[in-house]
């Protein structure tokens, strides 16, 4: 396991300070605020630690309420909303400086058999044939070196490989609002299913709004031609998967309007099983002069 991955696992390992109350720390992201994937993953950890081991996470719905301060701890309070025969529901509120910054509802289910169908996996090249983040970013002379270093630091724990040029690599002309990345952790993980769901939740916030930027020829936060933030985030976990094995994140944007853009995606295992569906809306605006 890489040191960066161990550091990420330590970051997601919350301290329990009272029944149903947990505390997490933060670190700076590419932009000077708490990374949304971090707070979502930590909130899911808090919820999962109050759920019986035989219940697996199957969905989450979350709202980003305020910008998080990376220099302050985050307190997560868990409301045990329901414990049924098949499903368990939890609500989590993340608090900093006395104010809620994030709210998540998550549902867990006892495994059972049922009907099966899925959307087919789209075509994508083998991840082994694609450049790593470091290889790709090293070729972008137009990016500030400080931005590149922040990107590499933020993604050191996860191997993220774009199929095509990311928004910040090629911009100025609109492209199809569709993006694909392969990802996996930089090291093997344990077998706890919640751990893999939590890591996928963390990564899911890294690239989901890219397809909005592509549609408008924008490079994004890395080049300063867009300002914005995540507003809400929803995930459905359909089938078992491992976050330390390659996952294809197939993303697209069906709409942008009113200063907001919608990203939706499916995450597939390398052998073609649909593992996760994701939807996120974010503020996406041109900088105001």
Phi, psi and omega per residue, in radians:
X1 nan 2.338 3.116
X2 -1.211 2.722 3.102
X3 -1.121 -0.623 3.124
X4 -1.089 -0.700 3.108
X5 -1.177 -0.724 3.102
X6 -1.075 -0.703 3.099
X7 -1.088 -0.676 3.119
X8 -1.167 -0.757 3.111
X9 -1.081 -0.662 3.088
X10 -1.129 -0.669 3.132
X11 -1.105 -0.626 -3.098
X12 -1.509 -0.108 -3.127
X13 -1.529 1.676 -3.016
X14 -1.303 2.669 3.030
X15 -1.606 2.230 3.069
X16 -1.516 2.115 -3.096
X17 -1.894 -0.180 3.084
X18 -2.984 2.907 3.096
X19 -1.045 2.208 3.129
X20 1.215 0.219 3.123
X21 -2.262 2.251 -3.086
X22 -2.307 2.764 3.125
X23 -2.261 2.364 3.103
X24 -2.217 2.773 3.055
X25 -1.861 3.055 -3.077
X26 -2.312 2.990 2.978
X27 -2.533 2.769 -3.105
X28 -1.146 2.610 3.104
X29 -1.922 -2.922 3.110
X30 -1.060 -0.651 3.025
X31 -1.819 2.713 -3.010
X32 -1.344 1.114 3.061
X33 -2.757 2.990 3.116
X34 -1.174 2.287 3.103
X35 -1.130 2.266 -3.079
X36 -1.039 -0.652 3.109
X37 -1.093 -0.537 3.111
X38 -1.168 -0.877 -3.086
X39 -1.173 -0.594 3.090
X40 -1.155 -0.760 3.130
X41 -1.143 -0.742 3.133
X42 -1.132 -0.696 3.107
X43 -1.098 -0.658 3.107
X44 -1.196 -0.620 3.034
X45 -1.052 -0.806 3.139
X46 -1.042 -0.798 3.119
X47 -1.086 -0.807 -3.071
X48 -1.103 -0.483 -3.123
X49 -1.346 -0.080 3.068
X50 -1.907 0.190 -3.038
X51 -1.997 2.461 3.075
X52 -0.954 2.578 -3.056
X53 -1.097 -0.402 -3.113
X54 -1.493 0.081 3.099
X55 -1.835 2.191 -3.098
X56 -1.841 2.468 3.112
X57 -1.075 2.266 3.086
X58 -2.133 -0.246 3.068
X59 -2.843 2.719 2.989
X60 -2.549 2.594 3.102
X61 -2.393 2.215 -2.983
X62 -2.460 2.691 3.039
X63 -2.206 2.329 3.006
X64 -1.560 2.027 -2.977
X65 -1.727 -0.679 3.134
X66 -2.510 2.760 3.063
X67 -1.173 2.308 -3.141
X68 -1.478 2.520 3.123
X69 -1.612 1.961 -3.096
X70 -1.191 -0.224 -3.134
X71 -1.596 0.011 -3.084
X72 -2.173 2.607 3.072
X73 -1.172 2.796 3.093
X74 -2.055 2.261 3.104
X75 -1.783 2.257 -3.119
X76 -1.954 2.112 3.074
X77 -1.884 2.333 -3.057
X78 -1.918 2.234 3.039
X79 -1.797 2.060 -3.141
X80 -1.428 1.522 -2.988
X81 -1.212 -0.695 -3.068
X82 -2.797 2.461 3.014
X83 -2.281 1.608 -3.116
X84 -1.682 -3.070 -3.133
X85 -1.208 -0.568 -3.129
X86 -1.989 -0.560 -3.020
X87 -2.149 2.603 3.070
X88 -2.262 2.276 -3.101
X89 -2.071 2.437 3.113
X90 -2.352 2.565 3.011
X91 -2.111 2.346 -3.088
X92 -2.204 2.340 3.038
X93 -2.080 2.259 3.095
X94 -1.742 2.283 -3.020
X95 -2.182 2.379 2.982
X96 -2.379 2.425 3.103
X97 0.907 0.627 3.075
X98 1.379 0.100 -3.104
X99 -2.235 2.517 3.076
X100 -1.213 2.322 3.086
X101 -1.938 -0.234 -3.016
X102 -2.833 2.478 3.089
X103 -2.355 2.348 -3.091
X104 -2.349 2.401 2.924
X105 -2.010 2.335 -3.114
X106 -2.340 2.563 3.124
X107 -2.160 2.463 -3.116
X108 -2.195 2.566 -3.047
X109 -2.326 2.502 2.972
X110 -1.243 2.263 -3.098
X111 -0.972 2.417 3.075
X112 -2.680 2.893 3.132
X113 -1.578 2.625 3.125
X114 -2.910 -2.977 3.097
X115 -1.063 2.648 -3.120
X116 -2.326 2.208 2.861
X117 -2.803 2.853 3.104
X118 -2.787 2.757 3.002
X119 -1.222 2.453 -3.120
X120 -1.180 2.647 3.103
X121 -1.227 2.323 3.099
X122 -1.274 2.842 3.076
X123 -1.160 2.483 3.088
X124 -2.797 2.535 3.116
X125 -1.211 2.777 3.083
X126 -1.068 2.296 -3.111
X127 -1.043 -0.479 -3.140
X128 -1.132 -0.336 -3.121
X129 -1.573 -0.052 -3.041
X130 -1.782 2.615 3.124
X131 -1.205 2.571 3.031
X132 -1.242 2.954 3.091
X133 -1.023 -0.742 -3.128
X134 -1.114 -0.753 3.134
X135 -1.122 -0.731 -3.106
X136 -1.233 -0.808 -3.078
X137 -1.177 -0.499 -3.135
X138 -1.133 -0.337 -3.134
X139 -1.615 0.023 -3.090
X140 -1.750 1.520 -3.134
X141 -1.197 -0.309 -3.124
X142 -1.385 -0.202 -3.133
X143 -1.562 2.436 3.042
X144 -1.067 2.394 -3.090
X145 -1.076 -0.569 3.101
X146 -1.118 -0.657 3.103
X147 -1.154 -0.768 3.124
X148 -1.040 -0.779 -3.135
X149 -1.103 -0.670 3.102
X150 -1.150 -0.715 3.087
X151 -1.038 -0.843 -3.087
X152 -1.149 -0.663 3.100
X153 -1.144 -0.757 -3.104
X154 -1.142 -0.486 -3.060
X155 -1.936 0.284 -3.103
X156 -1.167 -0.482 -3.105
X157 -1.470 -0.240 -3.048
X158 -2.310 2.313 3.072
X159 -1.503 1.882 -3.114
X160 -1.975 2.117 -3.084
X161 -2.198 2.009 3.103
X162 -1.302 2.434 3.040
X163 -1.266 -0.769 3.087
X164 -2.074 -3.138 3.138
X165 -1.084 2.284 3.058
X166 -1.201 2.919 -3.092
X167 -0.967 -0.702 -3.089
X168 -1.354 -0.131 3.102
X169 -1.591 -0.542 -3.119
X170 -2.549 1.952 -3.090
X171 -2.552 2.981 -3.097
X172 2.009 -0.491 3.099
X173 -2.211 2.394 3.113
X174 -1.044 2.529 3.057
X175 -2.234 3.000 3.077
X176 -1.008 2.351 -3.123
X177 -1.336 1.083 -3.070
X178 -2.536 2.310 -3.111
X179 -2.448 2.523 3.069
X180 -2.260 2.365 2.974
X181 -2.355 2.568 2.915
X182 -1.727 2.524 3.051
X183 -2.582 2.694 2.984
X184 -2.826 2.766 3.112
X185 -1.227 2.658 3.104
X186 -1.484 1.162 -3.131
X187 2.521 2.801 -3.117
X188 -1.393 2.571 3.119
X189 -1.936 2.913 3.024
X190 -1.233 -3.049 -3.016
X191 -1.716 0.024 3.135
X192 -1.102 2.050 -3.115
X193 -1.010 -0.610 -3.134
X194 -1.081 -0.645 -3.139
X195 -1.050 -0.729 -3.127
X196 -1.223 -0.670 3.080
X197 -1.127 -0.730 -3.139
X198 -1.116 -0.751 3.137
X199 -1.154 -0.694 3.085
X200 -1.126 -0.642 3.083
X201 -1.090 -0.758 3.110
X202 -1.014 -0.846 -3.080
X203 -1.249 -0.517 -3.014
X204 -1.050 -0.394 -3.114
X205 -1.564 -0.035 -3.054
X206 -1.297 -0.676 -2.928
X207 -2.292 0.055 -2.932
X208 -1.153 -0.509 -3.138
X209 -1.539 0.034 3.137
X210 -0.980 -0.706 -3.046
X211 -1.140 -0.481 3.053
X212 -1.154 -0.782 -3.140
X213 -1.093 -0.715 -3.134
X214 -1.038 -0.697 -3.092
X215 -1.086 -0.403 -3.061
X216 -2.051 0.209 3.085
X217 1.129 0.512 -3.114
X218 -1.733 2.537 3.123
X219 -1.514 -0.376 3.069
X220 1.662 -2.835 -3.023
X221 -1.109 -0.499 -3.102
X222 -1.168 -0.453 -3.125
X223 -2.016 -0.051 3.010
X224 1.393 0.309 3.121
X225 -1.722 0.172 3.102
X226 -2.581 2.525 2.924
X227 -2.129 2.612 -3.135
X228 2.992 -3.106 -3.130
X229 -2.899 2.759 3.072
X230 -1.211 2.459 3.081
X231 -1.810 -0.869 3.115
X232 -2.550 2.939 -3.018
X233 -2.718 2.321 3.118
X234 -2.389 2.460 3.134
X235 -2.437 2.510 3.032
X236 -2.186 2.202 -3.093
X237 -1.773 1.866 -2.977
X238 -1.525 -0.768 -3.004
X239 -2.441 2.728 3.126
X240 -1.062 2.577 3.109
X241 -2.724 2.935 3.048
X242 -2.114 2.262 3.131
X243 -1.340 -0.165 3.078
X244 -1.673 0.171 3.002
X245 -2.111 2.681 -3.012
X246 -0.986 2.321 3.061
X247 -2.220 2.341 3.106
X248 -1.630 2.130 3.135
X249 -1.816 1.744 -3.080
X250 -1.735 1.977 -2.920
X251 -2.157 2.544 3.066
X252 -2.643 2.855 3.097
X253 -2.143 2.043 3.123
X254 -1.475 -0.269 -3.027
X255 -2.853 2.579 2.900
X256 -2.500 2.337 3.130
X257 -2.961 2.718 3.030
X258 1.097 0.454 -3.099
X259 1.391 0.161 3.136
X260 -2.204 2.656 3.051
X261 -2.337 2.584 -3.121
X262 -1.946 2.272 3.018
X263 -2.026 2.413 3.075
X264 -2.366 2.625 -2.999
X265 -2.724 2.816 2.988
X266 -2.223 2.480 3.135
X267 -2.031 2.160 -3.081
X268 -2.018 2.576 2.944
X269 -1.275 2.853 -3.073
X270 -1.135 -0.416 3.115
X271 -1.593 0.197 2.946
X272 1.695 0.137 3.129
X273 -1.486 2.323 3.065
X274 -1.305 1.969 -3.045
X275 -1.690 -0.704 -2.982
X276 -2.533 2.514 2.899
X277 -1.995 2.497 -3.052
X278 -2.394 2.447 3.006
X279 -2.405 2.417 3.087
X280 -2.547 2.445 2.965
X281 -1.965 2.476 3.140
X282 -2.428 2.742 2.948
X283 -1.282 2.220 3.102
X284 -2.399 1.903 -3.063
X285 -2.322 2.663 2.931
X286 -1.271 2.514 3.126
X287 -1.015 2.481 3.106
X288 -1.572 2.207 -3.081
X289 -1.279 nan nan
